[in-house]
Amino acid sequence: MTILDKLAASAKARCEAAKGKIPPEEIRRLAENMPKGDFGFEKALKKPGMSFICECKRASPSKGLIAPEFPYLDIARDYEAAGADCISVLTEPEWFLGSDRYLEEIARTVGIPCLRKDFTVDEYMIYEAKLLGASAVLLICSILDAERLREYISVADSLGLSSLVEAHDEREIAAAVDAGARVIGVNNRNLKDFTVDTGNSGRLRSLVPEDIVFVSESGVSDAEDVKRLYDAHVDAVLIGEALMSAHDRKAKLAELRSLI
C-alpha cells in the first residue's frame, strides 16, 4: 500500500466518523444554504503573470515535522501581506498534522481565497470545505475514477467552489481535461516514492489547453525554479516547504518572485 493509498483510506475513515456526527443530508443542506461562492480561487490564478499559492503546512510524510511551532494565523497573515494570491491549508491530521480548525480560522482572517488541501474521497468532504470557508477543494486523479471526478467537480461548481484537479502523468492529465477541470495542478512529487522532479510540470504543460489554469505543485524551492516554470508558461505555483522552513517568509516569497 502506497502512502497515497494510506492517505485515501484514512480520509475515508475520517469521513465516515464525521457522518456519524452530521449526517450527509444535513451537511449538504447546510452547505447549499450558504451564499454561493464566486470561484475566487481560479479567478485569483488567472491574473497576468505568475500566481503564488502559499501553503500552511505543519508536517508532511516525506519531511516529517516541518514547523514545531505553528502560529498558523500569523503565517497566513504574512503570506497575504507578502502578496500571496491564495493560501493552501492542510486539514489532513494524521500525516500532515492538519486540522479543519486551521482552515476555518484562516479563511475568516484573510481576504484571499483558501484551498482545502486534503484527500477528497467523498462528496461529503466538499460540503465540509464549504462550511469551513474554503474557496477551493483538491481532487486527485490518482484516487478518483473518471465518474467520481466529474461528479465532484459538479458538486463543487454547485457551491461556487473551484476544483484544483491534481495529475501526475499524461493519462491523468487527459482524465482531468475530459472531466471538465478548469484548474489542473501537476504534482512534481511522486507520492508513491516521494521523488521530486520539477521538470514534470514542463513536460506536461503542452497537454493542457491554454484556457485551463496550470499549477505546478511541490519541489519549487528557489527563484530559478520559478523562472523555469514561468518560461514554460505555468500559470501558478503552489509552494509549501520552501516557505514553511524559511526564517522570514515574506523575504522568501520576494526572493521566489525575483527573476520573473
PEWO-V588446 format. One record per residue. N is the residue number from 1. RES is the residue in one small letter. PHI is phi as a letter, one per 30 degrees, with the letter a starting at -180 (none if undefined). PSI is psi in radians with two decimals (none if undefined). BURIAL is # if it has 16 or more other ideal C-beta (glycine too) atoms within 10 Angstrom, else .. Layout:
BEGIN
{{N/RES/PHI/PSI/BURIAL} {N/RES/PHI/PSI/BURIAL}}
END
This chain:
BEGIN
{{1/m/none/2.16/.} {2/t/d/2.92/.} {3/i/d/-0.59/.} {4/l/d/-0.70/#} {5/d/d/-0.73/.} {6/k/d/-0.70/.} {7/l/d/-0.73/#} {8/a/d/-0.75/#} {9/a/d/-0.71/.} {10/s/d/-0.70/#} {11/a/d/-0.69/#} {12/k/d/-0.75/.} {13/a/d/-0.74/.} {14/r/d/-0.73/#} {15/c/d/-0.76/#} {16/e/d/-0.67/.} {17/a/d/-0.70/.} {18/a/d/-0.65/#} {19/k/d/-0.46/.} {20/g/d/-0.38/.} {21/k/c/-0.79/.} {22/i/b/1.93/#} {23/p/d/2.66/.} {24/p/e/-0.73/.} {25/e/d/-0.52/.} {26/e/d/-0.77/.} {27/i/d/-0.58/#} {28/r/d/-0.77/#} {29/r/d/-0.78/.} {30/l/d/-0.76/.} {31/a/d/-0.73/#} {32/e/d/-0.35/.} {33/n/d/-0.16/.} {34/m/d/2.72/.} {35/p/e/2.40/.} {36/k/d/2.41/.} {37/g/d/2.95/#} {38/d/c/0.36/.} {39/f/h/0.70/#} {40/g/d/-0.52/#} {41/f/d/-0.92/#} {42/e/d/-0.55/#} {43/k/d/-0.72/.} {44/a/d/-0.49/#} {45/l/d/-0.11/#} {46/k/c/-0.01/.} {47/k/d/2.78/.} {48/p/d/2.59/.} {49/g/i/-3.04/.} {50/m/d/2.30/#} {51/s/c/2.68/#} {52/f/b/2.14/#} {53/i/c/1.98/#} {54/c/c/2.39/#} {55/e/c/2.39/#} {56/c/c/1.86/#} {57/k/b/2.13/#} {58/r/d/-0.59/#} {59/a/a/2.98/#} {60/s/a/2.77/#} {61/p/d/-0.55/#} {62/s/d/-0.59/#} {63/k/c/-0.21/.} {64/g/i/-2.55/.} {65/l/d/2.10/.} {66/i/c/-0.70/#} {67/a/b/1.57/#} {68/p/e/-0.72/.} {69/e/c/2.32/.} {70/f/b/1.26/#} {71/p/d/1.30/.} {72/y/e/-0.59/#} {73/l/d/-0.68/.} {74/d/d/-0.71/.} {75/i/d/-0.80/#} {76/a/d/-0.73/#} {77/r/d/-0.71/.} {78/d/d/-0.77/#} {79/y/e/-0.83/#} {80/e/d/-0.78/#} {81/a/d/-0.53/.} {82/a/d/-0.09/#} {83/g/j/0.31/.} {84/a/e/2.55/#} {85/d/d/-0.58/#} {86/c/b/2.87/#} {87/i/b/2.33/#} {88/s/c/2.25/#} {89/v/b/2.08/#} {90/l/d/2.23/#} {91/t/c/-0.02/#} {92/e/d/2.09/#} {93/p/d/-0.39/.} {94/e/d/-0.89/.} {95/w/c/-0.51/#} {96/f/c/-0.06/#} {97/l/h/0.62/#} {98/g/d/3.12/#} {99/s/a/2.47/#} {100/d/e/-0.61/#} {101/r/d/-0.67/.} {102/y/e/-0.83/#} {103/l/d/-0.83/#} {104/e/e/-0.77/#} {105/e/d/-0.68/#} {106/i/d/-0.76/#} {107/a/d/-0.54/#} {108/r/d/-0.40/.} {109/t/c/-0.65/#} {110/v/c/2.87/#} {111/g/c/0.16/.} {112/i/c/2.75/#} {113/p/d/2.57/#} {114/c/c/2.41/#} {115/l/c/2.28/#} {116/r/d/1.88/#} {117/k/c/1.75/#} {118/d/a/3.13/#} {119/f/c/1.50/#} {120/t/d/1.99/#} {121/v/b/0.05/#} {122/d/a/2.48/#} {123/e/d/-0.38/#} {124/y/e/-0.69/#} {125/m/d/-0.44/#} {126/i/d/-0.72/#} {127/y/d/-0.68/#} {128/e/e/-0.82/#} {129/a/e/-0.73/#} {130/k/d/-0.81/#} {131/l/d/-0.50/.} {132/l/d/-0.14/#} {133/g/j/0.15/#} {134/a/d/2.68/#} {135/s/c/-0.18/#} {136/a/a/2.74/#} {137/v/b/2.74/#} {138/l/c/2.24/#} {139/l/b/2.09/#} {140/i/c/2.08/#} {141/c/e/-0.58/#} {142/s/d/-0.39/#} {143/i/c/0.10/#} {144/l/b/2.30/#} {145/d/d/3.00/.} {146/a/e/-0.70/.} {147/e/d/-0.79/.} {148/r/d/-0.60/#} {149/l/d/-0.84/#} {150/r/d/-0.74/#} {151/e/d/-0.77/.} {152/y/d/-0.63/#} {153/i/d/-0.73/#} {154/s/d/-0.74/.} {155/v/d/-0.82/#} {156/a/d/-0.77/#} {157/d/e/-0.69/#} {158/s/d/-0.40/.} {159/l/c/-0.05/#} {160/g/i/0.37/.} {161/l/c/2.47/#} {162/s/d/2.68/#} {163/s/c/2.11/#} {164/l/c/1.87/#} {165/v/c/2.04/#} {166/e/c/2.31/#} {167/a/b/2.74/#} {168/h/b/-0.33/#} {169/d/a/-3.11/#} {170/e/e/-0.75/.} {171/r/d/-0.74/.} {172/e/d/-0.59/#} {173/i/e/-0.82/#} {174/a/d/-0.71/.} {175/a/d/-0.71/#} {176/a/d/-0.79/#} {177/v/d/-0.77/#} {178/d/d/-0.55/.} {179/a/d/-0.16/#} {180/g/j/0.37/.} {181/a/d/2.40/#} {182/r/c/-0.28/#} {183/v/b/2.10/#} {184/i/c/2.25/#} {185/g/c/2.28/#} {186/v/c/2.10/#} {187/n/d/2.06/#} {188/n/d/-0.16/#} {189/r/c/2.21/#} {190/n/d/1.94/#} {191/l/d/-0.02/#} {192/k/d/-0.56/.} {193/d/b/0.03/.} {194/f/i/0.09/.} {195/t/d/2.58/.} {196/v/b/2.34/.} {197/d/b/1.75/.} {198/t/d/-0.28/#} {199/g/d/-0.29/.} {200/n/e/-0.71/#} {201/s/d/-0.78/#} {202/g/d/-0.70/#} {203/r/d/-0.61/.} {204/l/c/-0.19/#} {205/r/e/-0.71/#} {206/s/d/-0.26/.} {207/l/d/-0.15/#} {208/v/c/2.16/#} {209/p/e/2.60/.} {210/e/d/-0.42/.} {211/d/d/-0.04/.} {212/i/c/2.28/#} {213/v/d/2.27/#} {214/f/c/2.13/#} {215/v/c/2.34/#} {216/s/c/2.20/#} {217/e/c/2.43/#} {218/s/i/2.49/#} {219/g/i/0.06/#} {220/v/d/1.92/#} {221/s/b/-0.32/#} {222/d/b/3.08/.} {223/a/d/-0.55/#} {224/e/d/-0.69/.} {225/d/d/-0.81/#} {226/v/d/-0.78/#} {227/k/d/-0.74/#} {228/r/d/-0.72/#} {229/l/d/-0.68/#} {230/y/e/-0.76/#} {231/d/d/-0.40/.} {232/a/d/0.16/#} {233/h/i/0.57/.} {234/v/d/2.40/#} {235/d/d/-0.54/#} {236/a/a/2.71/#} {237/v/b/2.47/#} {238/l/c/2.08/#} {239/i/b/2.20/#} {240/g/c/-1.34/#} {241/e/d/-0.67/#} {242/a/d/-0.63/#} {243/l/d/-0.74/#} {244/m/d/-0.51/#} {245/s/c/-0.05/.} {246/a/d/2.47/.} {247/h/d/-0.70/.} {248/d/b/1.77/.} {249/r/d/-0.62/#} {250/k/d/-0.78/.} {251/a/d/-0.66/.} {252/k/d/-0.73/#} {253/l/d/-0.68/#} {254/a/d/-0.70/.} {255/e/d/-0.74/.} {256/l/d/-0.54/#} {257/r/d/-0.20/#} {258/s/d/-0.38/.} {259/l/c/0.08/.} {260/i/c/none/.}}
END
